[in-house]
Amino acid sequence: MGNDNRRPVVPNDKGGWDVKKPGSERSSVHADTQKAAITRAKEIVGNAGGAEVRIHGRDGRIRNSDTVAPGNDPVPPRDKK
């Protein structure tokens, strides 16, 4: 996929939670709590045009997912066709 907006929320080996773009080495966000990481992941995905946030448990397995609609575009297209 050329424009993959998905963001998994995964446990960090050193503690806390990371939001990572698939295929990326570094995390986009590190948070102390899973709840904070999920909130930030939903903001990122919404701003990027919407996608899925996959929430992993401490064991690394997907425990939940949430599809996020596109965020409010501050500069919507002018074309009304």
N, C-alpha and C positions, 0 to 999 in steps of 0.2 A: 504494500500500500504506500502511495506517495505521501499522503497527508494523514498520518495516523495520530489522532488526538487522544487515544486511550491513555489512561493513567492508572497503573496499579498502585495500591497502598500496601507496602510490604514491611515486615519487621527488619530493623537494622541489627546487625550482629553485635554492635556495641551498645545497644539500647535505643529505645525510641522507635519511630516509624519514618519511613521514607516514601516519597512520591516519586516514581521513576517513569520516564518515557520509555516504552519498549525499545530495546536495542541500544539504549544509552548506558554508558558506564557510570556516570555520576547521577545522583538524585537531583530532582528539581527543587525539592523541599525536604527538610528534616524537621520533625516535630517530636516533642516529648510524649504526646499522647496520640493514640490512634484516631480519636475523635477530631483533634486539631488537624491531623494529616488528611483525613477524609474531607473536612470542610475546605481546606486549601486545594485539594485535588479537584473538587467540584467547581471551585472558582476558576481554576486553570482551564478545565475542560469546557466550561461555559463560555469563557472568553475566546477560546480557540475554535468555537463553532459547534460545540456539543459533541459528545461521545460517551463512552462507558467508563465508569470508575469501578475497578475491581478491587475488592477488599479481601486481603489475605489474613489468615489467622497466624498466630505465633508459630504454628507448624509449617507455614508456607503454603498451605492449601487455600484455594479460593473459598471463602465462607459466605460471600455476598457480592452483589454487583448492583450498580445503579446507573441508569441511562440519564444523562444530563442534556437538557435541551440547550440550543444555542443561547448565549447571553444576550443582553440588551446591547445592540450595536450603536455606539455613540455617533457613528457616521453611516446611517443607512443609505442604500443606493437610491439615487434620484430617479432612476429609470422606473416608470410605473406601468410598463407594458403588461 
